[in-house]
Amino acid sequence: MLEKSTCTSSLYTSIYRQVEPEFDMSREVATLGLSLFVVGLGLGPMILGPLSEVSDQTIVPIILLDNP
């Protein structure tokens, strides 16, 4: 799964030059998507790990698999 995340973040950065004029945005706004992706990648296990220990062991995987 880590390989997919790395590929996803690198693919996103390759289209900055195309996205900026298309949607009339600055580089900072275009970088916001990658920044939030990396924050979610880091905070996700910190939140969902303890949550699966406290709650029923089947709730967290069902929530994760339910979202596309």
N, CA, C and O atoms as a Tripos MOL2 file, in Angstrom:
@<TRIPOS>MOLECULE
protein
  272   271    68     0     0
PROTEIN
NO_CHARGES

@<TRIPOS>ATOM
      1 N           0.8240   -1.1930    0.0000 N.3       1 MET1
      2 CA          0.0000    0.0000    0.0000 C.3       1 MET1
      3 C           0.8680    1.2580    0.0000 C.2       1 MET1
      4 O           0.4890    2.2730   -0.5840 O.2       1 MET1
      5 N           2.0090    1.1960    0.6400 N.am      2 LEU2
      6 CA          2.8790    2.3630    0.6800 C.3       2 LEU2
      7 C           3.3710    2.7370   -0.7140 C.2       2 LEU2
      8 O           3.5390    3.9150   -1.0290 O.2       2 LEU2
      9 N           3.6010    1.7200   -1.5460 N.am      3 GLU3
     10 CA          4.0510    2.0040   -2.9020 C.3       3 GLU3
     11 C           2.9930    2.7650   -3.6820 C.2       3 GLU3
     12 O           3.3150    3.6660   -4.4560 O.2       3 GLU3
     13 N           1.7260    2.4050   -3.4820 N.am      4 LYS4
     14 CA          0.6390    3.1040   -4.1640 C.3       4 LYS4
     15 C           0.5450    4.5520   -3.6980 C.2       4 LYS4
     16 O           0.2800    5.4480   -4.4990 O.2       4 LYS4
     17 N           0.7580    4.7800   -2.4210 N.am      5 SER5
     18 CA          0.6980    6.1420   -1.8850 C.3       5 SER5
     19 C           1.8290    6.9990   -2.4400 C.2       5 SER5
     20 O           1.6270    8.1670   -2.7700 O.2       5 SER5
     21 N           3.0000    6.4220   -2.5390 N.am      6 THR6
     22 CA          4.1310    7.1580   -3.0860 C.3       6 THR6
     23 C           3.8910    7.4910   -4.5480 C.2       6 THR6
     24 O           4.1850    8.6000   -4.9940 O.2       6 THR6
     25 N           3.3640    6.5440   -5.2830 N.am      7 CYS7
     26 CA          3.0760    6.7740   -6.7030 C.3       7 CYS7
     27 C           1.9820    7.8300   -6.8600 C.2       7 CYS7
     28 O           2.0630    8.6880   -7.7390 O.2       7 CYS7
     29 N           0.9780    7.7660   -6.0190 N.am      8 THR8
     30 CA         -0.1150    8.7240   -6.1020 C.3       8 THR8
     31 C           0.3730   10.1450   -5.8430 C.2       8 THR8
     32 O          -0.0080   11.0710   -6.5590 O.2       8 THR8
     33 N           1.2050   10.3220   -4.8350 N.am      9 SER9
     34 CA          1.6860   11.6680   -4.5270 C.3       9 SER9
     35 C           2.6190   12.1850   -5.6180 C.2       9 SER9
     36 O           2.6020   13.3770   -5.9240 O.2       9 SER9
     37 N           3.4240   11.3180   -6.2030 N.am     10 SER10
     38 CA          4.3280   11.7900   -7.2580 C.3      10 SER10
     39 C           3.5670   12.0840   -8.5490 C.2      10 SER10
     40 O           3.9550   12.9880   -9.2890 O.2      10 SER10
     41 N           2.5080   11.3540   -8.8350 N.am     11 LEU11
     42 CA          1.7010   11.6490  -10.0170 C.3      11 LEU11
     43 C           0.9990   12.9910   -9.8820 C.2      11 LEU11
     44 O           0.8710   13.7300  -10.8580 O.2      11 LEU11
     45 N           0.5500   13.3020   -8.6910 N.am     12 TYR12
     46 CA         -0.1480   14.5590   -8.4570 C.3      12 TYR12
     47 C           0.7740   15.7520   -8.6780 C.2      12 TYR12
     48 O           0.3540   16.7710   -9.2270 O.2      12 TYR12
     49 N           2.0200   15.6300   -8.2560 N.am     13 THR13
     50 CA          2.9450   16.7540   -8.3980 C.3      13 THR13
     51 C           3.3320   17.0000   -9.8480 C.2      13 THR13
     52 O           3.7540   18.1060  -10.1860 O.2      13 THR13
     53 N           3.2020   16.0080  -10.7070 N.am     14 SER14
     54 CA          3.6010   16.1880  -12.1020 C.3      14 SER14
     55 C           2.6050   17.0230  -12.9090 C.2      14 SER14
     56 O           2.9240   17.4530  -14.0180 O.2      14 SER14
     57 N           1.4200   17.2570  -12.3800 N.am     15 ILE15
     58 CA          0.4190   18.0160  -13.1370 C.3      15 ILE15
     59 C           0.1970   19.4330  -12.6040 C.2      15 ILE15
     60 O          -0.7570   20.1010  -13.0020 O.2      15 ILE15
     61 N           1.0660   19.8910  -11.7110 N.am     16 TYR16
     62 CA          0.9240   21.2510  -11.1800 C.3      16 TYR16
     63 C           0.8540   22.2910  -12.2970 C.2      16 TYR16
     64 O          -0.0150   23.1630  -12.2870 O.2      16 TYR16
     65 N           1.7540   22.1980  -13.2410 N.am     17 ARG17
     66 CA          1.8190   23.2070  -14.3050 C.3      17 ARG17
     67 C           0.5710   23.2100  -15.1740 C.2      17 ARG17
     68 O           0.2290   24.2440  -15.7480 O.2      17 ARG17
     69 N          -0.1090   22.0930  -15.2810 N.am     18 GLN18
     70 CA         -1.3330   22.0240  -16.0740 C.3      18 GLN18
     71 C          -2.5530   22.4760  -15.2710 C.2      18 GLN18
     72 O          -3.4770   23.0750  -15.8200 O.2      18 GLN18
     73 N          -2.5490   22.1850  -13.9710 N.am     19 VAL19
     74 CA         -3.6990   22.5010  -13.1220 C.3      19 VAL19
     75 C          -3.7790   23.9920  -12.8240 C.2      19 VAL19
     76 O          -4.8710   24.5610  -12.7970 O.2      19 VAL19
     77 N          -2.6410   24.6260  -12.6020 N.am     20 GLU20
     78 CA         -2.6260   26.0430  -12.2210 C.3      20 GLU20
     79 C          -3.3310   26.9420  -13.2420 C.2      20 GLU20
     80 O          -4.2220   27.6900  -12.8410 O.2      20 GLU20
     81 N          -2.9920   26.9180  -14.5280 N.am     21 PRO21
     82 CA         -3.7080   27.7970  -15.4670 C.3      21 PRO21
     83 C          -5.1270   27.3260  -15.7610 C.2      21 PRO21
     84 O          -6.0110   28.1350  -16.0420 O.2      21 PRO21
     85 N          -5.3420   26.0040  -15.6960 N.am     22 GLU22
     86 CA         -6.6750   25.4610  -15.9950 C.3      22 GLU22
     87 C          -7.7190   25.9790  -15.0080 C.2      22 GLU22
     88 O          -8.8250   26.3470  -15.4030 O.2      22 GLU22
     89 N          -7.3660   26.0050  -13.7280 N.am     23 PHE23
     90 CA         -8.3030   26.4270  -12.6880 C.3      23 PHE23
     91 C          -7.9580   27.7990  -12.1220 C.2      23 PHE23
     92 O          -8.5690   28.2320  -11.1460 O.2      23 PHE23
     93 N          -6.9890   28.4870  -12.7200 N.am     24 ASP24
     94 CA         -6.5900   29.8300  -12.3170 C.3      24 ASP24
     95 C          -6.2620   29.8830  -10.8220 C.2      24 ASP24
     96 O          -6.9000   30.6050  -10.0570 O.2      24 ASP24
     97 N          -5.2520   29.0990  -10.4250 N.am     25 MET25
     98 CA         -4.8590   29.0390   -9.0210 C.3      25 MET25
     99 C          -3.3530   29.2160   -8.8930 C.2      25 MET25
    100 O          -2.5990   29.0500   -9.8520 O.2      25 MET25
    101 N          -2.9500   29.5530   -7.6970 N.am     26 SER26
    102 CA         -1.5220   29.7390   -7.4380 C.3      26 SER26
    103 C          -0.8680   28.4010   -7.1110 C.2      26 SER26
    104 O          -1.5500   27.3900   -6.9440 O.2      26 SER26
    105 N           0.4450   28.4080   -7.0210 N.am     27 ARG27
    106 CA          1.1860   27.1790   -6.7020 C.3      27 ARG27
    107 C           0.8510   26.6990   -5.2880 C.2      27 ARG27
    108 O           0.8070   25.4950   -5.0380 O.2      27 ARG27
    109 N           0.6160   27.6340   -4.3640 N.am     28 GLU28
    110 CA          0.2860   27.2580   -2.9920 C.3      28 GLU28
    111 C          -1.0300   26.4940   -2.9250 C.2      28 GLU28
    112 O          -1.1420   25.5020   -2.2060 O.2      28 GLU28
    113 N          -2.0100   26.9530   -3.6680 N.am     29 VAL29
    114 CA         -3.3130   26.2760   -3.6720 C.3      29 VAL29
    115 C          -3.1930   24.9160   -4.3520 C.2      29 VAL29
    116 O          -3.8210   23.9520   -3.9140 O.2      29 VAL29
    117 N          -2.4010   24.8270   -5.4070 N.am     30 ALA30
    118 CA         -2.2100   23.5510   -6.0810 C.3      30 ALA30
    119 C          -1.4800   22.5600   -5.1800 C.2      30 ALA30
    120 O          -1.7220   21.3550   -5.2600 O.2      30 ALA30
    121 N          -0.5970   23.0540   -4.3320 N.am     31 THR31
    122 CA          0.1490   22.1880   -3.4190 C.3      31 THR31
    123 C          -0.7030   21.7420   -2.2360 C.2      31 THR31
    124 O          -0.3520   20.7730   -1.5630 O.2      31 THR31
    125 N          -1.7870   22.4090   -1.9720 N.am     32 LEU32
    126 CA         -2.6420   22.0860   -0.8220 C.3      32 LEU32
    127 C          -3.1630   20.6530   -0.8870 C.2      32 LEU32
    128 O          -3.2470   19.9840    0.1420 O.2      32 LEU32
    129 N          -3.5060   20.1810   -2.0540 N.am     33 GLY33
    130 CA         -3.9950   18.8040   -2.1830 C.3      33 GLY33
    131 C          -2.9610   17.7890   -1.7620 C.2      33 GLY33
    132 O          -3.2780   16.8360   -1.0500 O.2      33 GLY33
    133 N          -1.7300   17.9800   -2.1890 N.am     34 LEU34
    134 CA         -0.6520   17.0650   -1.7960 C.3      34 LEU34
    135 C          -0.3670   17.1800   -0.3010 C.2      34 LEU34
    136 O          -0.1120   16.1760    0.3630 O.2      34 LEU34
    137 N          -0.4090   18.3940    0.2230 N.am     35 SER35
    138 CA         -0.1490   18.5890    1.6500 C.3      35 SER35
    139 C          -1.1900   17.8650    2.4970 C.2      35 SER35
    140 O          -0.8410   17.1990    3.4710 O.2      35 SER35
    141 N          -2.4460   17.9870    2.1390 N.am     36 LEU36
    142 CA         -3.4920   17.3020    2.8900 C.3      36 LEU36
    143 C          -3.3950   15.7890    2.7380 C.2      36 LEU36
    144 O          -3.6880   15.0540    3.6800 O.2      36 LEU36
    145 N          -2.9890   15.3180    1.5650 N.am     37 PHE37
    146 CA         -2.7970   13.8910    1.3440 C.3      37 PHE37
    147 C          -1.7160   13.3440    2.2700 C.2      37 PHE37
    148 O          -1.8980   12.2890    2.8780 O.2      37 PHE37
    149 N          -0.5980   14.0470    2.3820 N.am     38 VAL38
    150 CA          0.5070   13.5860    3.2160 C.3      38 VAL38
    151 C           0.1290   13.6690    4.6950 C.2      38 VAL38
    152 O           0.5000   12.7900    5.4720 O.2      38 VAL38
    153 N          -0.5940   14.6970    5.0890 N.am     39 VAL39
    154 CA         -1.0530   14.7970    6.4850 C.3      39 VAL39
    155 C          -1.9920   13.6400    6.8080 C.2      39 VAL39
    156 O          -1.8860   13.0290    7.8710 O.2      39 VAL39
    157 N          -2.9020   13.3420    5.9000 N.am     40 GLY40
    158 CA         -3.8070   12.2040    6.1140 C.3      40 GLY40
    159 C          -3.0700   10.8850    6.1530 C.2      40 GLY40
    160 O          -3.4360    9.9880    6.9130 O.2      40 GLY40
    161 N          -2.0410   10.7580    5.3460 N.am     41 LEU41
    162 CA         -1.2320    9.5460    5.3260 C.3      41 LEU41
    163 C          -0.4900    9.3640    6.6450 C.2      41 LEU41
    164 O          -0.2720    8.2380    7.0920 O.2      41 LEU41
    165 N          -0.1090   10.4640    7.2590 N.am     42 GLY42
    166 CA          0.5880   10.3870    8.5370 C.3      42 GLY42
    167 C          -0.3370   10.2550    9.7340 C.2      42 GLY42
    168 O          -0.0480    9.5020   10.6640 O.2      42 GLY42
    169 N          -1.4450   10.9810    9.7150 N.am     43 LEU43
    170 CA         -2.3540   10.9750   10.8690 C.3      43 LEU43
    171 C          -3.3290    9.8020   10.8570 C.2      43 LEU43
    172 O          -3.8220    9.4060   11.9130 O.2      43 LEU43
    173 N          -3.6120    9.2480    9.7010 N.am     44 GLY44
    174 CA         -4.5620    8.1440    9.6050 C.3      44 GLY44
    175 C          -4.2310    6.9780   10.5230 C.2      44 GLY44
    176 O          -5.0820    6.5750   11.3170 O.2      44 GLY44
    177 N          -3.0240    6.4180   10.4450 N.am     45 PRO45
    178 CA         -2.6880    5.3110   11.3380 C.3      45 PRO45
    179 C          -2.6460    5.6990   12.8070 C.2      45 PRO45
    180 O          -2.9290    4.8750   13.6770 O.2      45 PRO45
    181 N          -2.2920    6.9560   13.0900 N.am     46 MET46
    182 CA         -2.2420    7.3880   14.4900 C.3      46 MET46
    183 C          -3.6360    7.4420   15.1010 C.2      46 MET46
    184 O          -3.7930    7.2450   16.3060 O.2      46 MET46
    185 N          -4.6440    7.7070   14.2850 N.am     47 ILE47
    186 CA         -6.0220    7.7900   14.7910 C.3      47 ILE47
    187 C          -6.7220    6.4530   14.6970 C.2      47 ILE47
    188 O          -7.3750    6.0250   15.6490 O.2      47 ILE47
    189 N          -6.5940    5.7850   13.5580 N.am     48 LEU48
    190 CA         -7.3230    4.5370   13.3470 C.3      48 LEU48
    191 C          -6.7280    3.3570   14.0970 C.2      48 LEU48
    192 O          -7.4510    2.4130   14.4170 O.2      48 LEU48
    193 N          -5.4280    3.3820   14.3890 N.am     49 GLY49
    194 CA         -4.8150    2.2890   15.1510 C.3      49 GLY49
    195 C          -5.4050    2.1680   16.5440 C.2      49 GLY49
    196 O          -5.9340    1.1130   16.8920 O.2      49 GLY49
    197 N          -5.3310    3.2220   17.3520 N.am     50 PRO50
    198 CA         -5.9400    3.1390   18.6800 C.3      50 PRO50
    199 C          -7.4610    2.9780   18.6370 C.2      50 PRO50
    200 O          -8.0460    2.3510   19.5200 O.2      50 PRO50
    201 N          -8.0980    3.5420   17.6130 N.am     51 LEU51
    202 CA         -9.5520    3.4040   17.5180 C.3      51 LEU51
    203 C          -9.9430    1.9480   17.3420 C.2      51 LEU51
    204 O         -10.9570    1.5150   17.8900 O.2      51 LEU51
    205 N          -9.1610    1.1810   16.5910 N.am     52 SER52
    206 CA         -9.4880   -0.2280   16.3980 C.3      52 SER52
    207 C          -9.2310   -1.0360   17.6650 C.2      52 SER52
    208 O          -9.8420   -2.0860   17.8590 O.2      52 SER52
    209 N          -8.3370   -0.5630   18.5260 N.am     53 GLU53
    210 CA         -8.0980   -1.2560   19.7870 C.3      53 GLU53
    211 C          -9.2030   -0.9800   20.8010 C.2      53 GLU53
    212 O          -9.5720   -1.8570   21.5810 O.2      53 GLU53
    213 N          -9.7270    0.2430   20.7850 N.am     54 VAL54
    214 CA        -10.7460    0.6280   21.7530 C.3      54 VAL54
    215 C         -12.1160    0.0980   21.3420 C.2      54 VAL54
    216 O         -12.8560   -0.4360   22.1680 O.2      54 VAL54
    217 N         -12.4480    0.2480   20.0670 N.am     55 SER55
    218 CA        -13.7600   -0.1840   19.5960 C.3      55 SER55
    219 C         -13.6950   -1.6340   19.1550 C.2      55 SER55
    220 O         -12.6640   -2.2970   19.2650 O.2      55 SER55
    221 N         -14.7970   -2.0920   18.6680 N.am     56 ASP56
    222 CA        -14.8610   -3.4560   18.1480 C.3      56 ASP56
    223 C         -13.8880   -3.5830   16.9790 C.2      56 ASP56
    224 O         -13.7950   -2.6760   16.1520 O.2      56 ASP56
    225 N         -13.1740   -4.6790   16.9040 N.am     57 GLN57
    226 CA        -12.1290   -4.8710   15.8980 C.3      57 GLN57
    227 C         -12.6670   -4.8700   14.4740 C.2      57 GLN57
    228 O         -11.8890   -4.7080   13.5340 O.2      57 GLN57
    229 N         -13.9620   -5.0450   14.2850 N.am     58 THR58
    230 CA        -14.5020   -5.1270   12.9250 C.3      58 THR58
    231 C         -15.0410   -3.7850   12.4200 C.2      58 THR58
    232 O         -15.2780   -3.6410   11.2210 O.2      58 THR58
    233 N         -15.2370   -2.8180   13.2900 N.am     59 ILE59
    234 CA        -15.8440   -1.5580   12.8670 C.3      59 ILE59
    235 C         -14.9100   -0.7510   11.9770 C.2      59 ILE59
    236 O         -15.3380   -0.2530   10.9350 O.2      59 ILE59
    237 N         -13.6520   -0.6120   12.3600 N.am     60 VAL60
    238 CA        -12.7120    0.2140   11.5950 C.3      60 VAL60
    239 C         -12.4880   -0.3410   10.1850 C.2      60 VAL60
    240 O         -12.5540    0.4360    9.2330 O.2      60 VAL60
    241 N         -12.2250   -1.6460    9.9940 N.am     61 PRO61
    242 CA        -12.0660   -2.1380    8.6150 C.3      61 PRO61
    243 C         -13.3270   -1.9590    7.7760 C.2      61 PRO61
    244 O         -13.2380   -1.6920    6.5770 O.2      61 PRO61
    245 N         -14.4880   -2.1030    8.3850 N.am     62 ILE62
    246 CA        -15.7370   -1.9030    7.6140 C.3      62 ILE62
    247 C         -15.8550   -0.4550    7.1770 C.2      62 ILE62
    248 O         -16.2570   -0.1850    6.0450 O.2      62 ILE62
    249 N         -15.5120    0.4840    8.0520 N.am     63 ILE63
    250 CA        -15.5720    1.9030    7.7070 C.3      63 ILE63
    251 C         -14.5800    2.2060    6.5830 C.2      63 ILE63
    252 O         -14.9030    2.9300    5.6410 O.2      63 ILE63
    253 N         -13.3770    1.6500    6.6880 N.am     64 LEU64
    254 CA        -12.3530    1.9090    5.6800 C.3      64 LEU64
    255 C         -12.7060    1.2930    4.3400 C.2      64 LEU64
    256 O         -12.4520    1.9080    3.3050 O.2      64 LEU64
    257 N         -13.2700    0.1230    4.3240 N.am     65 LEU65
    258 CA        -13.6040   -0.5530    3.0710 C.3      65 LEU65
    259 C         -14.8830   -0.0070    2.4500 C.2      65 LEU65
    260 O         -15.1220   -0.1730    1.2540 O.2      65 LEU65
    261 N         -15.7020    0.6440    3.2680 N.am     66 ASP66
    262 CA        -16.9700    1.1750    2.7520 C.3      66 ASP66
    263 C         -16.7480    2.4220    1.9060 C.2      66 ASP66
    264 O         -17.5090    2.6750    0.9730 O.2      66 ASP66
    265 N         -15.7090    3.2110    2.2200 N.am     67 ASN67
    266 CA        -15.4420    4.4310    1.4690 C.3      67 ASN67
    267 C         -14.5900    4.1110    0.2420 C.2      67 ASN67
    268 O         -13.5820    3.4140    0.3570 O.2      67 ASN67
    269 N         -14.9840    4.6130   -0.9340 N.am     68 PRO68
    270 CA        -14.1880    4.2950   -2.1390 C.3      68 PRO68
    271 C         -12.8870    5.0470   -2.2000 C.2      68 PRO68
    272 O         -12.1220    4.8810   -3.1500 O.2      68 PRO68
@<TRIPOS>BOND
     1     1     2 1
     2     2     3 1
     3     3     4 2
     4     3     5 am
     5     5     6 1
     6     6     7 1
     7     7     8 2
     8     7     9 am
     9     9    10 1
    10    10    11 1
    11    11    12 2
    12    11    13 am
    13    13    14 1
    14    14    15 1
    15    15    16 2
    16    15    17 am
    17    17    18 1
    18    18    19 1
    19    19    20 2
    20    19    21 am
    21    21    22 1
    22    22    23 1
    23    23    24 2
    24    23    25 am
    25    25    26 1
    26    26    27 1
    27    27    28 2
    28    27    29 am
    29    29    30 1
    30    30    31 1
    31    31    32 2
    32    31    33 am
    33    33    34 1
    34    34    35 1
    35    35    36 2
    36    35    37 am
    37    37    38 1
    38    38    39 1
    39    39    40 2
    40    39    41 am
    41    41    42 1
    42    42    43 1
    43    43    44 2
    44    43    45 am
    45    45    46 1
    46    46    47 1
    47    47    48 2
    48    47    49 am
    49    49    50 1
    50    50    51 1
    51    51    52 2
    52    51    53 am
    53    53    54 1
    54    54    55 1
    55    55    56 2
    56    55    57 am
    57    57    58 1
    58    58    59 1
    59    59    60 2
    60    59    61 am
    61    61    62 1
    62    62    63 1
    63    63    64 2
    64    63    65 am
    65    65    66 1
    66    66    67 1
    67    67    68 2
    68    67    69 am
    69    69    70 1
    70    70    71 1
    71    71    72 2
    72    71    73 am
    73    73    74 1
    74    74    75 1
    75    75    76 2
    76    75    77 am
    77    77    78 1
    78    78    79 1
    79    79    80 2
    80    79    81 am
    81    81    82 1
    82    82    83 1
    83    83    84 2
    84    83    85 am
    85    85    86 1
    86    86    87 1
    87    87    88 2
    88    87    89 am
    89    89    90 1
    90    90    91 1
    91    91    92 2
    92    91    93 am
    93    93    94 1
    94    94    95 1
    95    95    96 2
    96    95    97 am
    97    97    98 1
    98    98    99 1
    99    99   100 2
   100    99   101 am
   101   101   102 1
   102   102   103 1
   103   103   104 2
   104   103   105 am
   105   105   106 1
   106   106   107 1
   107   107   108 2
   108   107   109 am
   109   109   110 1
   110   110   111 1
   111   111   112 2
   112   111   113 am
   113   113   114 1
   114   114   115 1
   115   115   116 2
   116   115   117 am
   117   117   118 1
   118   118   119 1
   119   119   120 2
   120   119   121 am
   121   121   122 1
   122   122   123 1
   123   123   124 2
   124   123   125 am
   125   125   126 1
   126   126   127 1
   127   127   128 2
   128   127   129 am
   129   129   130 1
   130   130   131 1
   131   131   132 2
   132   131   133 am
   133   133   134 1
   134   134   135 1
   135   135   136 2
   136   135   137 am
   137   137   138 1
   138   138   139 1
   139   139   140 2
   140   139   141 am
   141   141   142 1
   142   142   143 1
   143   143   144 2
   144   143   145 am
   145   145   146 1
   146   146   147 1
   147   147   148 2
   148   147   149 am
   149   149   150 1
   150   150   151 1
   151   151   152 2
   152   151   153 am
   153   153   154 1
   154   154   155 1
   155   155   156 2
   156   155   157 am
   157   157   158 1
   158   158   159 1
   159   159   160 2
   160   159   161 am
   161   161   162 1
   162   162   163 1
   163   163   164 2
   164   163   165 am
   165   165   166 1
   166   166   167 1
   167   167   168 2
   168   167   169 am
   169   169   170 1
   170   170   171 1
   171   171   172 2
   172   171   173 am
   173   173   174 1
   174   174   175 1
   175   175   176 2
   176   175   177 am
   177   177   178 1
   178   178   179 1
   179   179   180 2
   180   179   181 am
   181   181   182 1
   182   182   183 1
   183   183   184 2
   184   183   185 am
   185   185   186 1
   186   186   187 1
   187   187   188 2
   188   187   189 am
   189   189   190 1
   190   190   191 1
   191   191   192 2
   192   191   193 am
   193   193   194 1
   194   194   195 1
   195   195   196 2
   196   195   197 am
   197   197   198 1
   198   198   199 1
   199   199   200 2
   200   199   201 am
   201   201   202 1
   202   202   203 1
   203   203   204 2
   204   203   205 am
   205   205   206 1
   206   206   207 1
   207   207   208 2
   208   207   209 am
   209   209   210 1
   210   210   211 1
   211   211   212 2
   212   211   213 am
   213   213   214 1
   214   214   215 1
   215   215   216 2
   216   215   217 am
   217   217   218 1
   218   218   219 1
   219   219   220 2
   220   219   221 am
   221   221   222 1
   222   222   223 1
   223   223   224 2
   224   223   225 am
   225   225   226 1
   226   226   227 1
   227   227   228 2
   228   227   229 am
   229   229   230 1
   230   230   231 1
   231   231   232 2
   232   231   233 am
   233   233   234 1
   234   234   235 1
   235   235   236 2
   236   235   237 am
   237   237   238 1
   238   238   239 1
   239   239   240 2
   240   239   241 am
   241   241   242 1
   242   242   243 1
   243   243   244 2
   244   243   245 am
   245   245   246 1
   246   246   247 1
   247   247   248 2
   248   247   249 am
   249   249   250 1
   250   250   251 1
   251   251   252 2
   252   251   253 am
   253   253   254 1
   254   254   255 1
   255   255   256 2
   256   255   257 am
   257   257   258 1
   258   258   259 1
   259   259   260 2
   260   259   261 am
   261   261   262 1
   262   262   263 1
   263   263   264 2
   264   263   265 am
   265   265   266 1
   266   266   267 1
   267   267   268 2
   268   267   269 am
   269   269   270 1
   270   270   271 1
   271   271   272 2
@<TRIPOS>SUBSTRUCTURE
     1 MET1         2 RESIDUE 1 A MET
     2 LEU2         6 RESIDUE 1 A LEU
     3 GLU3        10 RESIDUE 1 A GLU
     4 LYS4        14 RESIDUE 1 A LYS
     5 SER5        18 RESIDUE 1 A SER
     6 THR6        22 RESIDUE 1 A THR
     7 CYS7        26 RESIDUE 1 A CYS
     8 THR8        30 RESIDUE 1 A THR
     9 SER9        34 RESIDUE 1 A SER
    10 SER10       38 RESIDUE 1 A SER
    11 LEU11       42 RESIDUE 1 A LEU
    12 TYR12       46 RESIDUE 1 A TYR
    13 THR13       50 RESIDUE 1 A THR
    14 SER14       54 RESIDUE 1 A SER
    15 ILE15       58 RESIDUE 1 A ILE
    16 TYR16       62 RESIDUE 1 A TYR
    17 ARG17       66 RESIDUE 1 A ARG
    18 GLN18       70 RESIDUE 1 A GLN
    19 VAL19       74 RESIDUE 1 A VAL
    20 GLU20       78 RESIDUE 1 A GLU
    21 PRO21       82 RESIDUE 1 A PRO
    22 GLU22       86 RESIDUE 1 A GLU
    23 PHE23       90 RESIDUE 1 A PHE
    24 ASP24       94 RESIDUE 1 A ASP
    25 MET25       98 RESIDUE 1 A MET
    26 SER26      102 RESIDUE 1 A SER
    27 ARG27      106 RESIDUE 1 A ARG
    28 GLU28      110 RESIDUE 1 A GLU
    29 VAL29      114 RESIDUE 1 A VAL
    30 ALA30      118 RESIDUE 1 A ALA
    31 THR31      122 RESIDUE 1 A THR
    32 LEU32      126 RESIDUE 1 A LEU
    33 GLY33      130 RESIDUE 1 A GLY
    34 LEU34      134 RESIDUE 1 A LEU
    35 SER35      138 RESIDUE 1 A SER
    36 LEU36      142 RESIDUE 1 A LEU
    37 PHE37      146 RESIDUE 1 A PHE
    38 VAL38      150 RESIDUE 1 A VAL
    39 VAL39      154 RESIDUE 1 A VAL
    40 GLY40      158 RESIDUE 1 A GLY
    41 LEU41      162 RESIDUE 1 A LEU
    42 GLY42      166 RESIDUE 1 A GLY
    43 LEU43      170 RESIDUE 1 A LEU
    44 GLY44      174 RESIDUE 1 A GLY
    45 PRO45      178 RESIDUE 1 A PRO
    46 MET46      182 RESIDUE 1 A MET
    47 ILE47      186 RESIDUE 1 A ILE
    48 LEU48      190 RESIDUE 1 A LEU
    49 GLY49      194 RESIDUE 1 A GLY
    50 PRO50      198 RESIDUE 1 A PRO
    51 LEU51      202 RESIDUE 1 A LEU
    52 SER52      206 RESIDUE 1 A SER
    53 GLU53      210 RESIDUE 1 A GLU
    54 VAL54      214 RESIDUE 1 A VAL
    55 SER55      218 RESIDUE 1 A SER
    56 ASP56      222 RESIDUE 1 A ASP
    57 GLN57      226 RESIDUE 1 A GLN
    58 THR58      230 RESIDUE 1 A THR
    59 ILE59      234 RESIDUE 1 A ILE
    60 VAL60      238 RESIDUE 1 A VAL
    61 PRO61      242 RESIDUE 1 A PRO
    62 ILE62      246 RESIDUE 1 A ILE
    63 ILE63      250 RESIDUE 1 A ILE
    64 LEU64      254 RESIDUE 1 A LEU
    65 LEU65      258 RESIDUE 1 A LEU
    66 ASP66      262 RESIDUE 1 A ASP
    67 ASN67      266 RESIDUE 1 A ASN
    68 PRO68      270 RESIDUE 1 A PRO
